Amino acid sequence: MKIIMISGYTPSLLNFRGDLIKAMVAKGYEVIAVGPESGYEEQLAELGARFAQLPLVRTGTNPLNDLTLILKIYKFIKSERPDLVFSYTIKPVIFGSIAARMAGVKNIHAMLTGLGYVFTARGKKAAIIRSISKTLYKVALKSCKRVLFQNPDDLNEFVSQQLVDKSKTALINGSGVNMDYFSAVPLPQETSFLMICRIIKDKGVTEYLRAAEIVKQSYPQINFSLVGPFDTNPNSLSYEAIQPFIDSKIVDYLGEAKDVRPFIEAASVFVLPSYREGTPRTVLEAMAMGRAIITTDAPGCRETVVHGVNGFLVPVKDVNSIVEAMIFLIENNDDLIRKAGKSLEICKEKYEVNKVNNSVMNILEI
């Protein structure tokens, strides 16, 4: 069996789907990994996959470019004649599924890893893009045999808006996390906080910085770190927007990192005040390493935390609630240690990558 896996961002094939690719190859399947960025051919070959480059621009809204993209994906799929096409993230799901149907593929599957900017943004332009996206989703998902969702809120929203038939849907526990790679390590002696994300508004970066600023007034010794790349997303923040917090030593901005484990090891608490996620991979990585979590009571995020057990769920955009949770963990070290241990237990039970990948392959009937 030949499987084509289409991604909108090539590094995610390694970071988020690497273990799934290995599992598919171990079953004897030929896997072609498709993405827009080159330079990852050798790493994907080590997993057993062949790489093919296609020009998927994540943030473009030019209809002519999108039509050209469908034709390019169609020609590629037609030439490869796969048994199964599996796409994830918005453009690969929409255009990959449509192209696969045009090419006569019967076994088409899609995974929604989060609804993202299109569904969370407000304003006239965002409303127009959202309306177009919903129409495209409805057309594309009709082509799919199964549509995988990473949280029940996204699944229910798509079903209620009649974008997909409920009988086609399946729910999985995120992308899973490799608990051998992200292994548990002891907590540092001093309480400290960490956020890892793309530097965009919807991740709650501003709320994290403002909460850190307030906590620092009473606890100046506490360290706050921020790790992640700046982004082309319409909702992105510039370096200048966060620079005042860096210059005043409220937060240490540590840039982008291929290996985030040393940063998680150095922190006691992982914070992600995101507005909406599929299932946040960074939270799972922190849980796997045994860290307490502060995140929002929002789709995707709320799946990772049992409030008061392995961390705290706070309302979206509520800086004061983040501050309260931070101060509680600073002042109650024994409770922080308990929550960190519970994160590890929940991760083993729910998010261990082999369990998640077995679930995905069962849904794909491979």
Helices and strands as residue ranges (DSSP letters): E 2-6, H 10-15, H 18-26, E 30-35, H 41-47, E 50-53, H 63-80, E 84-88, H 90-91, I 92-96, H 97-102, E 108-112, H 116-120, H 124-142, E 146-149, H 152-160, G 166-168, E 169-171, E 192-196, G 201-203, H 205-218, E 223-227, H 239-247, E 252-253, H 261-265, E 269-272, H 281-288, E 292-296, E 311-314, H 319-331, H 333-350, H 353-363
